[in-house]
Amino acid sequence: SPEGKGDRFAVFLSDLHVRAGKSYQRDRLERTVNEILAMVPRPANVVIFGDIAYHSGRPEEYAESKTLLKRLADAGIELTFGMGNHDRRSAFFESWPEYRGKTLLPGHLVTRTDLGAVDLLMIDGLQGSDDRPLNKMGPVSGALSKEHQEWLIEELGRLKKPTFIASHYTIGDKYEVGEMNLGGKPIVETFLKYPMVIGYLHGHAHLWYQDWYHDTWDEKAREFRTACLPSTGHWGDIGYAIFTAKPGHAELRLVQREYYFPAPRPEAECPPTWKSIVADHQNRVVCWDW
């Protein structure tokens, strides 16, 4: 838990990739759920940044993850979900039907979550519909439908509270696998035009890193910061992040448990570099001020 036990905080998870049955992904998620429930105090919110399902969004993958995530909801923790390229909206809604009524944009999973001093607006970059084979994942790159783009541009103009935009997908950084556009331009160019948009948070790359963007090259330049979350238990940086915010300031602190690629090994077989990566990353903090 963060310092100052009266502080409200949230835990951010991404890239769960839980498959049906026993797996190291499920084991890592169970460990994370146990750690969250043991926090004193507990977080008010847990946000899951997509790729809940292992590969193609099968119903049994969501059913498996729900057995663990429901323990958080039953403890009074508000859950927010995003859609990643391994997800399938229809299968997600089968396990979590209440979220059909929570979405701000029918046909997508778009939500606004109150995190105290700031809001978090989760947008939906999963391309296309669910008309794809059950063994096939969605496109790796994120994209917003025309309807979603029009809605988002209007929504950004209505913001009255400092807001973080969130989704599963990267938006043009060094680990880019495709770029989400808004109105025919890179989405970050639009974010820079709205002072109430504080930053952008995402998963997808399974690595803890941050990027800066600027809207000009003079003394009036505005800095815009993004942050990528670790995977809960698939490959890469393994762990979660703790988010706190107060007026004018927000922090995201990494809790890293492991690093591995492409799969964990017995400790005696782990390369020394894996331990050094964990030691180097542990408790790193990224900050936003406005």
Backbone torsions as a table, in degrees:
resi	resn	phi	psi	omega
1	SER	NA	154.4	-179.2
2	PRO	-69.4	164.4	175.7
3	GLU	-66.2	147.4	-176.6
4	GLY	81.5	86.2	-168.1
5	LYS	-66.8	-8.7	175.6
6	GLY	-88.5	-5.3	-177.2
7	ASP	-70.9	138.8	171.8
8	ARG	-79.4	139.3	179.9
9	PHE	-149.5	167.7	179.5
10	ALA	-131.5	154.9	174.1
11	VAL	-112.0	132.0	-179.2
12	PHE	-108.6	127.2	177.3
13	LEU	-120.3	152.7	175.7
14	SER	-151.6	156.2	171.6
15	ASP	53.3	61.8	-180.0
16	LEU	-72.4	-43.5	177.3
17	HIS	51.6	46.6	-177.8
18	VAL	-81.0	130.0	174.9
19	ARG	-104.2	163.4	178.2
20	ALA	-69.9	137.5	-179.6
21	GLY	90.5	-175.4	-176.9
22	LYS	-72.5	133.7	178.2
23	SER	-161.5	162.5	178.2
24	TYR	-69.6	-26.2	175.4
25	GLN	-63.8	-43.8	179.2
26	ARG	-66.5	-39.2	179.1
27	ASP	-60.4	-43.8	-179.6
28	ARG	-67.7	-38.4	177.6
29	LEU	-65.4	-42.3	178.5
30	GLU	-60.6	-42.3	176.7
31	ARG	-59.0	-43.3	-179.1
32	THR	-65.5	-43.8	177.9
33	VAL	-59.8	-43.1	178.6
34	ASN	-61.9	-40.7	179.5
35	GLU	-65.3	-41.2	179.7
36	ILE	-64.1	-44.3	-179.4
37	LEU	-67.3	-21.7	179.1
38	ALA	-87.4	-6.6	-179.0
39	MET	-68.1	143.1	177.2
40	VAL	-128.7	110.4	-4.9
41	PRO	-73.8	175.0	174.7
42	ARG	-84.4	156.4	177.2
43	PRO	-68.5	152.7	174.8
44	ALA	-77.0	-28.5	-174.6
45	ASN	-137.2	145.9	165.7
46	VAL	-124.8	125.8	-178.6
47	VAL	-113.1	128.1	-179.2
48	ILE	-109.6	117.4	-170.2
49	PHE	-92.8	39.8	170.6
50	GLY	90.3	174.3	-170.0
51	ASP	53.0	52.7	174.6
52	ILE	-68.6	-41.5	-177.1
53	ALA	-82.7	158.7	-175.6
54	TYR	-68.1	-54.5	-175.6
55	HIS	-134.3	-53.7	-170.3
56	SER	-125.9	11.0	175.5
57	GLY	76.3	41.8	178.0
58	ARG	-74.1	147.6	-179.8
59	PRO	-55.0	-37.8	-178.1
60	GLU	-67.8	-24.0	177.2
61	GLU	-70.8	-39.3	176.7
62	TYR	-71.1	-37.2	178.1
63	ALA	-61.7	-39.2	179.5
64	GLU	-65.5	-46.6	-178.9
65	SER	-67.8	-31.3	-177.7
66	LYS	-66.4	-31.5	179.0
67	THR	-57.6	-29.5	178.8
68	LEU	-92.5	-46.4	-175.7
69	LEU	-67.1	-28.8	179.1
70	LYS	-64.7	-25.7	175.6
71	ARG	-60.6	-34.2	177.3
72	LEU	-69.8	-46.5	178.7
73	ALA	-61.4	-40.0	-179.9
74	ASP	-66.5	-21.9	177.8
75	ALA	-87.1	4.6	177.3
76	GLY	90.2	11.3	179.3
77	ILE	-89.9	128.4	179.3
78	GLU	-76.2	130.1	-180.0
79	LEU	-104.2	135.5	173.2
80	THR	-121.8	136.2	-177.6
81	PHE	-121.3	146.4	168.9
82	GLY	-120.1	163.5	-179.4
83	MET	-105.3	130.2	175.6
84	GLY	-110.9	179.4	-175.8
85	ASN	-68.7	-17.7	176.3
86	HIS	-92.2	1.8	-177.5
87	ASP	-95.8	167.2	178.3
88	ARG	-141.7	115.9	-172.0
89	ARG	-57.6	-45.8	-175.7
90	SER	-61.2	-40.5	179.8
91	ALA	-70.4	-37.6	175.8
92	PHE	-59.8	-46.9	-178.3
93	PHE	-66.3	-23.8	175.0
94	GLU	-63.9	-40.9	180.0
95	SER	-82.1	-30.5	-176.8
96	TRP	-126.9	65.7	-174.5
97	PRO	-61.0	-25.8	-178.6
98	GLU	-64.1	-20.9	-178.2
99	TYR	-78.7	-11.8	172.2
100	ARG	-61.5	-37.2	-179.3
101	GLY	-84.0	-9.3	-178.7
102	LYS	-93.0	-19.6	-175.6
103	THR	-68.2	141.7	178.5
104	LEU	-85.3	-10.7	-177.5
105	LEU	-138.2	102.9	-179.0
106	PRO	-53.4	142.1	-177.4
107	GLY	87.9	-7.3	178.4
108	HIS	-131.1	177.8	170.8
109	LEU	-119.4	93.0	-176.6
110	VAL	-125.2	123.9	-175.9
111	THR	-140.0	155.3	172.1
112	ARG	-115.1	129.6	-177.8
113	THR	-121.4	129.5	177.8
114	ASP	-80.6	115.2	177.1
115	LEU	-109.7	28.0	178.4
116	GLY	92.4	-104.5	-177.7
117	ALA	-71.6	-17.0	-179.4
118	VAL	-136.5	162.0	168.8
119	ASP	-104.5	157.5	172.4
120	LEU	-120.9	120.6	-179.7
121	LEU	-104.9	107.5	-179.0
122	MET	-89.2	114.6	177.9
123	ILE	-99.2	167.5	-169.6
124	ASP	-119.4	101.4	-178.7
125	GLY	-94.8	5.8	179.5
126	LEU	-68.3	120.4	-175.5
127	GLN	-78.0	144.9	170.5
128	GLY	75.1	-174.0	179.3
129	SER	-100.5	-167.7	179.4
130	ASP	-91.6	13.9	179.4
131	ASP	-79.8	62.1	177.8
132	ARG	-138.4	154.2	-179.1
133	PRO	-56.4	150.6	-178.2
134	LEU	-64.9	-17.5	179.2
135	ASN	-99.1	11.7	-176.2
136	LYS	-118.8	132.9	176.3
137	MET	-83.1	169.9	175.9
138	GLY	-77.1	172.6	178.9
139	PRO	-56.2	141.0	-177.7
140	VAL	-65.1	-36.3	-179.7
141	SER	-80.9	143.3	175.2
142	GLY	-84.2	151.0	175.9
143	ALA	-156.5	148.4	177.9
144	LEU	-102.3	135.0	176.1
145	SER	-63.5	162.4	178.6
146	LYS	-57.5	-42.9	178.4
147	GLU	-61.1	-42.2	-179.6
148	HIS	-66.7	-40.9	178.8
149	GLN	-61.2	-45.6	-179.5
150	GLU	-63.1	-42.7	178.8
151	TRP	-63.0	-44.1	-175.7
152	LEU	-66.2	-41.5	178.7
153	ILE	-60.4	-42.6	177.1
154	GLU	-64.8	-41.3	-178.2
155	GLU	-64.6	-40.7	179.5
156	LEU	-61.5	-35.0	178.2
157	GLY	-72.4	-16.9	-179.9
158	ARG	-94.4	-6.9	-173.6
159	LEU	-61.8	130.2	176.2
160	LYS	-117.0	-7.9	-176.2
161	LYS	-125.9	141.8	175.9
162	PRO	-51.5	131.3	-170.3
163	THR	-136.0	134.0	168.0
164	PHE	-94.1	131.2	171.7
165	ILE	-88.5	139.2	-177.7
166	ALA	-135.8	149.1	168.8
167	SER	-163.6	179.8	176.7
168	HIS	-73.8	-28.6	-160.4
169	TYR	-97.8	150.6	173.1
170	THR	-72.9	161.6	-175.5
171	ILE	-132.8	37.7	172.2
172	GLY	113.4	25.5	-177.3
173	ASP	-100.0	-166.6	-171.5
174	LYS	-69.3	-17.5	176.7
175	TYR	-107.0	28.0	-174.4
176	GLU	-61.9	135.0	173.9
177	VAL	-121.5	14.0	-177.3
178	GLY	148.5	151.6	-170.5
179	GLU	-120.1	130.1	174.1
180	MET	-78.9	132.1	-180.0
181	ASN	-109.0	159.0	177.2
182	LEU	-142.1	115.0	-177.6
183	GLY	64.3	30.3	178.0
184	GLY	83.1	3.2	179.9
185	LYS	-126.0	158.0	175.6
186	PRO	-52.4	136.0	-171.4
187	ILE	-61.0	-30.5	-178.6
188	VAL	-66.0	-28.7	177.4
189	GLU	-62.9	-36.3	176.9
190	THR	-71.2	-43.8	179.9
191	PHE	-56.3	-38.8	-177.7
192	LEU	-63.9	-18.8	-177.9
193	LYS	-83.3	-10.9	-174.4
194	TYR	-117.1	105.0	-177.5
195	PRO	-58.2	-25.3	179.5
196	MET	-74.9	-12.6	175.6
197	VAL	-87.3	108.8	-170.9
198	ILE	-84.4	-38.7	-176.2
199	GLY	-171.0	179.3	-178.5
200	TYR	-131.1	132.6	-177.7
201	LEU	-122.7	140.5	-175.7
202	HIS	-157.7	171.9	173.5
203	GLY	-117.9	-129.5	170.3
204	HIS	82.0	-43.1	-175.2
205	ALA	-90.0	-11.3	177.9
206	HIS	63.5	21.7	-176.5
207	LEU	-135.3	143.9	178.1
208	TRP	-85.8	111.6	176.2
209	TYR	-159.2	164.3	-179.9
210	GLN	-133.0	157.5	174.3
211	ASP	-137.2	154.7	175.7
212	TRP	-113.6	145.6	171.2
213	TYR	-129.9	151.9	178.0
214	HIS	-129.2	146.5	-179.7
215	ASP	-91.8	-19.1	176.1
216	THR	-142.8	178.1	177.6
217	TRP	-117.6	31.4	178.9
218	ASP	-126.5	-171.0	-174.3
219	GLU	-70.1	-11.0	178.0
220	LYS	-94.7	10.2	-176.2
221	ALA	-61.3	140.9	173.7
222	ARG	-102.8	130.4	176.4
223	GLU	-91.0	138.5	179.3
224	PHE	-130.3	122.6	-171.6
225	ARG	-109.9	139.4	174.8
226	THR	-118.8	157.7	178.0
227	ALA	-141.4	138.2	177.5
228	CYS	-105.4	137.0	-177.4
229	LEU	-92.7	154.6	175.0
230	PRO	-73.3	169.0	171.7
231	SER	-82.4	144.3	176.0
232	THR	-67.3	-30.2	-179.5
233	GLY	-179.7	40.3	-178.1
234	HIS	-110.5	-66.0	171.0
235	TRP	-162.5	165.6	-178.7
236	GLY	88.9	-146.6	174.8
237	ASP	-72.0	126.3	-174.5
238	ILE	-112.6	121.9	178.8
239	GLY	162.5	-145.3	-179.5
240	TYR	-157.5	-179.9	-179.4
241	ALA	-134.7	148.7	179.2
242	ILE	-109.1	126.3	-175.6
243	PHE	-111.6	130.4	174.1
244	THR	-131.7	149.5	179.3
245	ALA	-146.4	144.6	170.2
246	LYS	-139.0	169.9	-177.6
247	PRO	-54.0	121.2	176.1
248	GLY	86.1	-3.0	-175.8
249	HIS	-153.7	138.6	174.7
250	ALA	-140.6	149.5	-179.9
251	GLU	-134.4	145.3	174.9
252	LEU	-127.0	116.2	-176.2
253	ARG	-111.3	130.9	-178.3
254	LEU	-81.2	134.1	167.6
255	VAL	-115.9	101.8	-176.1
256	GLN	-104.0	130.0	-178.2
257	ARG	-102.0	-36.7	-176.7
258	GLU	-152.8	170.4	163.4
259	TYR	-137.9	134.7	172.8
260	TYR	-157.0	155.0	176.3
261	PHE	-158.2	128.7	-2.2
262	PRO	-89.4	-6.0	-178.7
263	ALA	-152.2	155.4	179.2
264	PRO	-65.7	157.4	177.5
265	ARG	-131.6	164.5	171.0
266	PRO	-54.6	144.1	-173.1
267	GLU	-53.4	-37.7	-178.1
268	ALA	-65.5	-20.3	-178.0
269	GLU	-99.3	-1.6	-177.2
270	CYS	-73.0	133.3	176.2
271	PRO	-61.0	145.9	178.9
272	PRO	-57.5	-29.9	-179.4
273	THR	-62.2	-30.5	-179.6
274	TRP	-63.1	-44.4	179.4
275	LYS	-66.5	-37.3	-179.0
276	SER	-68.0	-35.0	176.8
277	ILE	-63.6	-45.2	179.4
278	VAL	-62.2	-45.3	-179.2
279	ALA	-63.5	-37.9	-178.8
280	ASP	-69.2	-36.2	-175.8
281	HIS	-85.3	-26.8	-167.6
282	GLN	-53.1	129.1	176.5
283	ASN	66.1	17.9	173.2
284	ARG	-64.0	146.4	-176.9
285	VAL	-127.0	136.5	170.8
286	VAL	-114.7	137.4	-174.1
287	CYS	-122.3	151.7	172.3
288	TRP	-126.6	134.9	175.0
289	ASP	-129.4	142.4	179.8
290	TRP	-150.2	NA	NA
